[in-house]
């Protein structure tokens, strides 16, 4: 995939590490990419509710359980002016 000229990758080593974590530790690719990013940036922990990150045994990055038990979403709706119609 990375050898194709039609695909431009900013950090091939990071992407290859994410694929390795994905394959070896059986994580979803999003979590594997988080683990690879944490490793490459020197971040020791990843805040996530997804406990599958704990399976990345050969990684120096670990999962930190968020301290809140619920997600808060704030949605702001701006009133539309009559010119927007």
C-alpha positions in Angstrom: 0.0 0.0 0.0 2.7 2.5 0.9 4.7 1.7 -2.2 2.0 3.0 -4.5 2.9 6.4 -6.1 -0.8 7.5 -6.0 -0.7 7.5 -2.1 1.2 10.2 -0.3 2.1 9.4 3.3 3.4 12.1 5.6 5.1 9.7 8.1 5.5 6.2 6.7 7.2 4.8 9.8 4.2 5.9 11.9 1.8 4.3 9.5 3.8 1.1 9.4 3.9 0.9 13.2 0.1 1.5 13.4 -0.4 -1.4 10.9 1.9 -3.6 13.0 -0.1 -2.8 16.2 -3.3 -3.4 14.3 -2.2 -6.8 13.2 -0.2 -8.1 16.2 -2.4 -6.7 19.0 -5.7 -7.1 17.2 -6.8 -3.5 17.8 -9.1 -1.4 15.7 -7.0 0.7 13.3 -8.0 4.0 15.1 -6.7 2.7 18.4 -3.6 1.2 16.8 -2.9 4.6 15.3 -3.4 6.3 18.7 -0.9 3.9 20.2 1.6 4.4 17.4 1.2 8.2 17.7 1.7 8.0 21.5 4.9 6.0 21.0 6.4 8.3 18.4 5.7 11.5 20.3 6.8 10.1 23.6 3.4 10.4 25.3 3.2 7.8 28.0 -0.6 7.4 28.2 -3.6 7.6 25.9 -6.9 8.6 27.5 -9.6 6.3 26.1 -12.6 4.4 27.3 -11.7 1.6 24.8 -10.0 -1.1 26.9 -8.7 -2.8 23.8 -5.7 -0.5 24.0 -4.6 -2.5 27.0 -3.8 -5.4 24.6 -0.8 -3.5 23.1 1.6 -5.2 25.5 4.8 -4.4 23.6 4.1 -0.7 23.6 5.5 1.8 26.1 2.2 3.7 25.8 -0.6 2.7 28.2 -4.3 3.6 28.5 -5.5 6.0 31.1 -9.2 5.7 32.1 -10.8 9.1 31.8 -11.9 10.5 35.1 -15.5 11.4 34.1 -18.1 8.7 33.7 -20.2 10.5 31.1 -19.6 12.3 27.9 -20.8 15.9 27.8 -21.7 17.4 24.5 -22.5 21.1 24.1 -24.3 22.1 20.9 -24.6 25.8 20.1 -27.2 26.7 17.5 -27.0 30.2 16.0 -30.2 31.7 14.9 -30.4 32.0 11.1 -31.0 35.4 9.6 -33.7 35.9 7.0 -31.0 36.5 4.4 -29.8 32.9 4.8 -33.0 31.5 3.3 
